[in-house]
Amino acid sequence: MKATKVCILVFFTLLFSTTLVAQKSKVSALDQQLTFTCDNNFLLFNGEDGYYTSGLFLRYDRLRSKTWQQAAKQIFSFEVGQQIYTAHSRKILPNPTQQFPGGLDEIDRPIAGYLYGKASLNTVFKSHKFLSIGISVGSIGQNSLGRETYAFWHRVIGVKEHWNWVWDHQVEEKLGLNLHSTFATPLLAEARRLQITPITESTVGTSFIDFTQAILFQYGKLLTITNSSYWHTKLQPTADEGSRRHELFFYYKPSLSYQLYNATIEGGRFNEQQGISLSPEPFVFSHEIGLRFSSPRYCLAYQFVLQSKEAKSQFRNQAYGSLVLSFRFGRAING
């Protein structure tokens, strides 16, 4: 449970630091935002550790001063992140014993890290439609620093180094370029309590090729998609925007993905593989359930994700938890 405590400590450290900054200045416009996200099995508080085992993301959003005529708001986004994937358990020995499984046959999902940078332009149209177009550059293999991060987390939670031998068989390194798109249209444009939003997403590139159809259900105290913390659109050009109100809502997002290529499972498409690479499941089902609170300056969210097998060889489905903290800031007058 030490990893959970580290994530929570980081969150409250960031929250305390940003609160001090806010108290020292008078802000005229909250037109920028920083978001820190931590994904981890330990955030399910059930002791399991496997498959998608860790994700760390830092995102910066900035409101664009000039927009298209059809757009209500446009936001530039820049993100760096790292994701780590392992087999079904963190405790696999090179050879089996009476207490623990062992051998290469126990590596039912390829060992992989993915480190990337991403830039996006997000547009909310006056018709309440949302469109995001992005491009990312990332790497699997040794350049992803997955092994180093995984070993660090294991030291934090007190796991011995000898369990990390599986990283000797991680997928080979490969640099990839990917294009991303997200399109969403709320069915109830001005809804304040209940919202239903179909979402279509796609990634096409040399690391991933997949297409996702989802539907987002939100219930609680809501703002429209033009000013929603969920969509990272709660940025304002002036200080007296009426939409700077609080949000508190539950959400549920079921989705179905069709993946044609996943480099964290198959390795580099044109590389000769030294590590273990396997075949992806074509269809992946996912369920996201979460709670989100947002004030004019802060956003705090927790969600857990249940997902079917990404690789055909996986012994079971996977699950993880996620914590999100956002802090909005802007042009300030020191007082």
N, C-alpha and C positions, 0 to 999 in steps of 0.2 A: 504493500500500500504506500510505500515511500514515493513512488513515481507520482501517484495522485497528489500527495502532499506538496511535491515540487511544483506541479502544474498550478495548484491552488495558490501556493506562495508567490509564484510569478504573477498570477492574475492580480492578487491584492497589492503587490509591489507596484505594478503598473497603475492600478487604480489610485493608490495613495499618491504616487508621483504626479499623475495628471491632475489630481485634485489640488495639489499645491500650486501647480502652474496656473490653474483656473482662478485660484483665489488671489493671485498676484496681478491679474490683469482684467480689464474690462473689455469684453469681446463685442465687436460690432457686427460680425458675420461669422457663422459657423459653416465655412465653405470647404473644409478639409476634414479628413478622417483617417485615423489609424485603427486597424483591426488585427488583433492577435487571436489565432485559433489553435487549439491543442486537441488533436484526436489521439485516443489511446484506449486499449482494452481495459486498463485499470480504472477508467472512468465509469465502467459498468459495475464496479465494486463487487465482482464475483470471483476474482482471482485468476481468471483465464488470460492467457497471453499467446496469441498466435494469429497467423494470416495477416490482415492489415493491422499491424501492431502499434504503429506510431505515425503521426502526422503533425508537423509544425509549420505554421503559415503566418506571414506578416504581410499585410495589405495596406496600401496608401491610396486614398481616393481624393480627388480634387474636382470641385465644380468648375465646369467650363464657363467662362464669362460670356462667350458668344455661342449661340446655338442655331441649328437649322430653323427655318420658319415653322416647320411642322412639329418641332420638338418643344416640349414643356421644360425639359431639363436634360443636360448632357454632363456626364462625369467621366473623367479619365481615371483609370485604375492601374496600379502597378503592384505586382505581388511576387514574392519569393516564397518557396515552400520546399519541404522535403517529406517524402513518404517512404515508409519501410514495410516490407512484406517478408514474412517468414513462413515456416511450416506450421503444422497444427499445434505445436508445443515448443516452448523455449528450452525444455529439458529433453534433448535427444542425444544419446551417446553414440560414438563411432561404432560401437558394438553393443548389442542388447544385453541387459542384465535382468535379474528377477524383479528389480524395482523399477527400471526405466527402459523405454523402448530405445532402439538403436539401429544404425545402419542407414544407407542411402535410401532404402525403401520407405523410411519414415518421413523423408522430405517430400510431402505430398503436394506442396505448392513451391515453386521456385523461390529461392532467396534473392531478394532484390531491394535496392534503394533507388529512389528517383528524386533528383534535385533539379529544380527548374526556376526560371524567371518568366513572368507573363505580363503583358501590357494589353489593356482593353479600353474600348470606348463604349460606354453604356448610355443608351438613349431612352428616355421616357417620352412618348409622343403625347400630344394634346388629346388624342383619342384613347389615352390610358393604356396603350400597348407598350411593351418593354422589349428592347433589342440590345443585345450585347455581342460585340464582335471583338475577338482577341487573337493574339499570336503569342506562342510560348517557345522557349528554347530550353531543353533539359537533357539530362544524361542519366542513364542507368549504369550499373557496374561500379568500379572503384571510384570513379569521379563523383559519384553521388554522395560519397562519405557515409553511406548507410551503415557500413560495418563499424565505423568509429562512433557514430551516434548510438547504435544498438549496444555497443560495449559500454558506453557511458551510462546509459539507462540501467544496464545490468549492474554496474557498480553501485549506482544509487540505491537499487532495491536489494543489493546484497547477493546477487547471483554470481557464481564462480565463473572465471574466464574459460574454463575448459568446455563449457556448454556452447561457446561461440565458434566451434570448429566448422559448423555448417556453412559459415561465410566463406570458407575455402571453395565452395561450390556455387557461389552467387553467379548470376547471369553475367555475360561478358559486357564490358563497357561499350556504350554507343551513344553518340550525340544525336538528338532528334529535334525537328522543327514541326510544330503543330498549329493548326488553325482551329479556333473555337467559336461557337455561336450559341446563343440562348435567346429564345423568343417566347414571350408570355403575354396572355391576354386575359385579364380578370373578367369573369362573367357578370360580376355585380360591381360596376364601376365606382359607385359612390357608397358602397357598403361600409358600415362602421362597426358591425358586430360579427358578421359572417362573410367570408370571402372564399370563392372557389376559382382557382386559376390553373388552366392547362399550361404546361411548360414543355417546350420542345428544345432539346439540346443536341449538339453534335460536336465531335472532335475528329478532324481529318489531318493526318500527318505521318511522319516516319516513326513515331513512338506509339501512337494510338489511332485507331479508327473505330469509332463507336457512335451510335445514335440512341438517344434516350427520349422516351415519352413519359411524362409524369403529370400528376395533378395535385395541386397544393390546396389543402383545406386549412383555413385559419378561423379561429373563433376567439373573441375577447374584445378588448378595446383596441381598435384598428385605425390606422391611417391609410389613405389611398396609396396606390403603387408609386405615385409621384413623390411621396414623402415617407416611404416605408423603410424602417431599419432592416427589414428582411432583405430588401433589394439594394441596400446601401445607397438609397436615394434621399436620405434625410439630411441633405446639405442645403443651406440657404444662402442667397446672395446678400441679404440684408438681415438686420437684427430683429425686426418687428414682424417676421413672418408668422401668420396665425397657425401654420401647420407645425410649429415647434411645440407640440404637445406630447404627453406620455403615451406609450403603448404598453400593453400587457396582454399577451395572447398565447394560446396553445396552437400548435400546428401539426399536421400529419401529411406526409408526402409519400405516397406509393409511386413506384416507377418501374418501368421495364426497359432494359438496355439491350441492344444488339451489338455485340462487339466482334468486329472482323479481325482486329489485330491489337494485341496488348504486349508491349515490349517487356514489361515486368514479369510476364509469364512465358513468352516465346523467345525472349532475348532479341538481339538485333537480327532483323530479317535477312541481311546480306552478310552477316558475320559468321565465321566458323565458331560454333559454340564449344567452350571448354567447360562451362558450368552446366548445371541442370536446367533444362528448358522443357516445358510441357505444352499441352494444347488447352486453349481457353474454352470455357463454356460459351456457346453463341448467345444465349439469353440469360440475363442476370436480373433477378427481382430484388427490389430494395424497399424498405419501409423506414422512413425517418419520422420520429416523434419527438417533439420538443416544446420548450417553454421559453418565451423571449420577453424581456422587459427593456424598454427604451425611454430615456428622458431626453430633454433637449440636447444634452451633452454626451451622455453615456448610453451604452447598450450592453446588456449581459444576457447570455443565452446558454442553455444546456439542451442537448439532444442526444438520443441514442439511436443507433442505426442497426437494423437487422437486414442481412443480405444473403442471398443464395450463393452457391459456389461460383467463383470466378474461373477456376481451373477444373477441368473434368476429373482430375486425380484427387481433388480435395476430399478428405475423409468426412467433412461436415460443413455446414453453413458457417458464416462468420458474423461477428457483431462487435461494435465498439461504441464508446461514448465520445462526446465532443463538447468542449467549453469555448465560448466566444466572448471576447471583450472588445468593445469599440469605444474610442474617444474622439469626439468631434471638437475641432478648434478652428481658428481663423485669424483674421486681422485683429490685432489687439492694441489697446491704448493702456500703457502701464500707468497704474495709479498708486 
